[in-house]
Amino acid sequence: MKDFSIIDNKLFMKKLLKEVTFNNYEVHEIVLHNFAKIIIEGKRNQDFSDEKFTEFITWEEIQPHIYSLVSGKNLPTYFKFVLFKRTDQFNLFLNIIYKANSITCVSGCSYKIFTLDKSVEQDWDKTIQKFLLENNFL
Protein backbone atom coordinates (compact mmCIF):
# COMPACT_ATOMS: atom_id res chain seq x y z
CA MET A 1 0.00 0.00 0.00
CA LYS A 2 1.31 3.37 -1.01
CA ASP A 3 -0.23 6.83 -1.00
CA PHE A 4 0.27 9.51 -3.63
CA SER A 5 -0.59 13.21 -3.33
CA ILE A 6 -2.09 14.68 -6.49
CA ILE A 7 -0.48 17.97 -7.54
CA ASP A 8 -3.16 19.22 -9.96
CA ASN A 9 -6.68 18.67 -8.61
CA LYS A 10 -8.35 20.30 -11.61
CA LEU A 11 -6.61 18.06 -14.16
CA PHE A 12 -7.22 14.97 -12.04
CA MET A 13 -10.93 15.70 -11.63
CA LYS A 14 -11.31 16.44 -15.33
CA LYS A 15 -9.81 13.07 -16.25
CA LEU A 16 -11.75 11.27 -13.51
CA LEU A 17 -15.16 12.76 -14.29
CA LYS A 18 -15.10 13.64 -17.99
CA GLU A 19 -12.62 11.34 -19.72
CA VAL A 20 -12.01 7.59 -20.12
CA THR A 21 -8.85 7.50 -17.98
CA PHE A 22 -10.42 5.41 -15.18
CA ASN A 23 -13.01 3.48 -17.23
CA ASN A 24 -11.30 0.09 -16.87
CA TYR A 25 -11.99 -0.01 -13.11
CA GLU A 26 -14.92 -1.49 -11.27
CA VAL A 27 -16.49 0.41 -8.37
CA HIS A 28 -16.45 -1.08 -4.88
CA GLU A 29 -17.82 1.94 -3.03
CA ILE A 30 -18.35 5.67 -3.32
CA VAL A 31 -18.79 8.03 -0.37
CA LEU A 32 -19.60 11.63 -1.21
CA HIS A 33 -20.35 14.56 1.11
CA ASN A 34 -22.03 17.50 -0.56
CA PHE A 35 -25.60 18.66 0.22
CA ALA A 36 -26.03 15.25 1.87
CA LYS A 37 -23.86 12.27 2.70
CA ILE A 38 -24.24 9.88 -0.23
CA ILE A 39 -22.99 6.30 -0.10
CA ILE A 40 -23.08 4.13 -3.21
CA GLU A 41 -22.29 0.45 -2.97
CA GLY A 42 -20.76 -0.71 -6.23
CA LYS A 43 -22.39 -4.12 -6.16
CA ARG A 44 -24.82 -4.32 -9.05
CA ASN A 45 -28.54 -4.83 -8.46
CA GLN A 46 -29.02 -7.88 -10.69
CA ASP A 47 -32.83 -7.65 -10.36
CA PHE A 48 -32.82 -4.27 -12.11
CA SER A 49 -32.38 -5.79 -15.58
CA ASP A 50 -32.88 -9.10 -17.35
CA GLU A 51 -29.43 -8.78 -18.88
CA LYS A 52 -26.46 -10.41 -17.18
CA PHE A 53 -23.74 -8.04 -16.09
CA THR A 54 -20.65 -8.18 -13.94
CA GLU A 55 -21.09 -8.32 -10.18
CA PHE A 56 -19.89 -4.73 -9.73
CA ILE A 57 -20.64 -1.63 -11.77
CA THR A 58 -17.86 -0.05 -13.80
CA TRP A 59 -16.58 3.49 -13.41
CA GLU A 60 -17.70 4.13 -16.99
CA GLU A 61 -21.31 3.32 -16.05
CA ILE A 62 -21.49 5.55 -12.99
CA GLN A 63 -19.18 8.36 -14.11
CA PRO A 64 -21.95 10.63 -15.54
CA HIS A 65 -24.01 10.25 -12.36
CA ILE A 66 -21.06 11.12 -10.15
CA TYR A 67 -20.25 14.09 -12.38
CA SER A 68 -23.77 15.44 -11.85
CA LEU A 69 -23.38 15.04 -8.07
CA VAL A 70 -20.04 16.86 -7.78
CA SER A 71 -20.44 19.59 -10.42
CA GLY A 72 -21.84 22.98 -9.53
CA LYS A 73 -20.69 26.02 -7.65
CA ASN A 74 -20.26 24.21 -4.32
CA LEU A 75 -17.54 21.57 -4.21
CA PRO A 76 -18.02 18.43 -2.14
CA THR A 77 -16.47 18.67 1.31
CA TYR A 78 -15.23 15.09 1.07
CA PHE A 79 -15.29 12.07 -1.19
CA LYS A 80 -13.80 8.62 -1.37
CA PHE A 81 -13.97 6.47 -4.49
CA VAL A 82 -12.86 2.87 -4.06
CA LEU A 83 -12.08 1.49 -7.51
CA PHE A 84 -10.62 -1.93 -8.20
CA LYS A 85 -9.55 -4.60 -10.65
CA ARG A 86 -10.14 -8.28 -9.94
CA THR A 87 -8.30 -11.50 -10.63
CA ASP A 88 -8.91 -15.03 -9.38
CA GLN A 89 -6.34 -14.65 -6.61
CA PHE A 90 -6.47 -10.99 -5.56
CA ASN A 91 -8.18 -7.62 -5.87
CA LEU A 92 -6.17 -4.53 -6.76
CA PHE A 93 -7.56 -1.30 -5.31
CA LEU A 94 -7.21 2.37 -6.09
CA ASN A 95 -8.69 4.55 -3.34
CA ILE A 96 -9.22 8.18 -4.34
CA ILE A 97 -9.78 10.50 -1.37
CA TYR A 98 -10.61 14.21 -1.44
CA LYS A 99 -10.40 16.02 1.88
CA ALA A 100 -9.41 19.58 2.83
CA ASN A 101 -8.86 20.56 -0.83
CA SER A 102 -6.33 17.74 -1.35
CA ILE A 103 -6.62 14.56 -3.40
CA THR A 104 -4.74 11.46 -2.33
CA CYS A 105 -4.62 8.16 -4.21
CA VAL A 106 -3.87 5.04 -2.20
CA SER A 107 -3.01 1.72 -3.83
CA GLY A 108 -3.98 -1.51 -2.13
CA CYS A 109 -4.19 -5.24 -2.62
CA SER A 110 -6.35 -7.89 -0.98
CA TYR A 111 -5.53 -11.53 -1.46
CA LYS A 112 -8.12 -14.29 -1.85
CA ILE A 113 -5.51 -16.85 -0.84
CA PHE A 114 -3.00 -16.86 1.99
CA THR A 115 0.47 -15.84 0.91
CA LEU A 116 3.55 -14.24 2.38
CA ASP A 117 4.62 -13.06 -1.08
CA LYS A 118 4.14 -9.30 -1.37
CA SER A 119 5.36 -9.00 -4.98
CA VAL A 120 1.83 -8.48 -6.37
CA GLU A 121 1.26 -5.59 -3.98
CA GLN A 122 4.65 -4.06 -4.79
CA ASP A 123 4.02 -4.40 -8.53
CA TRP A 124 0.60 -2.77 -8.12
CA ASP A 125 2.15 0.15 -6.21
CA LYS A 126 4.59 0.67 -9.10
CA THR A 127 1.80 0.35 -11.68
CA ILE A 128 -0.29 3.01 -9.94
CA GLN A 129 2.70 5.31 -9.59
CA LYS A 130 3.49 4.94 -13.30
CA PHE A 131 -0.17 5.54 -14.23
CA LEU A 132 -0.30 8.70 -12.10
CA LEU A 133 2.98 10.00 -13.54
CA GLU A 134 1.96 9.28 -17.14
CA ASN A 135 -1.24 11.28 -16.61
CA ASN A 136 0.66 14.21 -15.03
CA PHE A 137 -1.07 13.77 -11.68
CA LEU A 138 2.19 13.63 -9.66
C-alpha positions in Angstrom: 0.0 0.0 0.0 1.3 3.4 -1.0 -0.2 6.8 -1.0 0.3 9.5 -3.6 -0.6 13.2 -3.3 -2.1 14.7 -6.5 -0.5 18.0 -7.5 -3.2 19.2 -10.0 -6.7 18.7 -8.6 -8.3 20.3 -11.6 -6.6 18.1 -14.2 -7.2 15.0 -12.0 -10.9 15.7 -11.6 -11.3 16.4 -15.3 -9.8 13.1 -16.3 -11.8 11.3 -13.5 -15.2 12.8 -14.3 -15.1 13.6 -18.0 -12.6 11.3 -19.7 -12.0 7.6 -20.1 -8.9 7.5 -18.0 -10.4 5.4 -15.2 -13.0 3.5 -17.2 -11.3 0.1 -16.9 -12.0 0.0 -13.1 -14.9 -1.5 -11.3 -16.5 0.4 -8.4 -16.5 -1.1 -4.9 -17.8 1.9 -3.0 -18.4 5.7 -3.3 -18.8 8.0 -0.4 -19.6 11.6 -1.2 -20.4 14.6 1.1 -22.0 17.5 -0.6 -25.6 18.7 0.2 -26.0 15.3 1.9 -23.9 12.3 2.7 -24.2 9.9 -0.2 -23.0 6.3 -0.1 -23.1 4.1 -3.2 -22.3 0.5 -3.0 -20.8 -0.7 -6.2 -22.4 -4.1 -6.2 -24.8 -4.3 -9.1 -28.5 -4.8 -8.5 -29.0 -7.9 -10.7 -32.8 -7.6 -10.4 -32.8 -4.3 -12.1 -32.4 -5.8 -15.6 -32.9 -9.1 -17.3 -29.4 -8.8 -18.9 -26.5 -10.4 -17.2 -23.7 -8.0 -16.1 -20.6 -8.2 -13.9 -21.1 -8.3 -10.2 -19.9 -4.7 -9.7 -20.6 -1.6 -11.8 -17.9 -0.1 -13.8 -16.6 3.5 -13.4 -17.7 4.1 -17.0 -21.3 3.3 -16.1 -21.5 5.6 -13.0 -19.2 8.4 -14.1 -21.9 10.6 -15.5 -24.0 10.2 -12.4 -21.1 11.1 -10.1 -20.3 14.1 -12.4 -23.8 15.4 -11.8 -23.4 15.0 -8.1 -20.0 16.9 -7.8 -20.4 19.6 -10.4 -21.8 23.0 -9.5 -20.7 26.0 -7.6 -20.3 24.2 -4.3 -17.5 21.6 -4.2 -18.0 18.4 -2.1 -16.5 18.7 1.3 -15.2 15.1 1.1 -15.3 12.1 -1.2 -13.8 8.6 -1.4 -14.0 6.5 -4.5 -12.9 2.9 -4.1 -12.1 1.5 -7.5 -10.6 -1.9 -8.2 -9.5 -4.6 -10.7 -10.1 -8.3 -9.9 -8.3 -11.5 -10.6 -8.9 -15.0 -9.4 -6.3 -14.7 -6.6 -6.5 -11.0 -5.6 -8.2 -7.6 -5.9 -6.2 -4.5 -6.8 -7.6 -1.3 -5.3 -7.2 2.4 -6.1 -8.7 4.6 -3.3 -9.2 8.2 -4.3 -9.8 10.5 -1.4 -10.6 14.2 -1.4 -10.4 16.0 1.9 -9.4 19.6 2.8 -8.9 20.6 -0.8 -6.3 17.7 -1.4 -6.6 14.6 -3.4 -4.7 11.5 -2.3 -4.6 8.2 -4.2 -3.9 5.0 -2.2 -3.0 1.7 -3.8 -4.0 -1.5 -2.1 -4.2 -5.2 -2.6 -6.3 -7.9 -1.0 -5.5 -11.5 -1.5 -8.1 -14.3 -1.9 -5.5 -16.8 -0.8 -3.0 -16.9 2.0 0.5 -15.8 0.9 3.6 -14.2 2.4 4.6 -13.1 -1.1 4.1 -9.3 -1.4 5.4 -9.0 -5.0 1.8 -8.5 -6.4 1.3 -5.6 -4.0 4.7 -4.1 -4.8 4.0 -4.4 -8.5 0.6 -2.8 -8.1 2.2 0.2 -6.2 4.6 0.7 -9.1 1.8 0.4 -11.7 -0.3 3.0 -9.9 2.7 5.3 -9.6 3.5 4.9 -13.3 -0.2 5.5 -14.2 -0.3 8.7 -12.1 3.0 10.0 -13.5 2.0 9.3 -17.1 -1.2 11.3 -16.6 0.7 14.2 -15.0 -1.1 13.8 -11.7 2.2 13.6 -9.7 
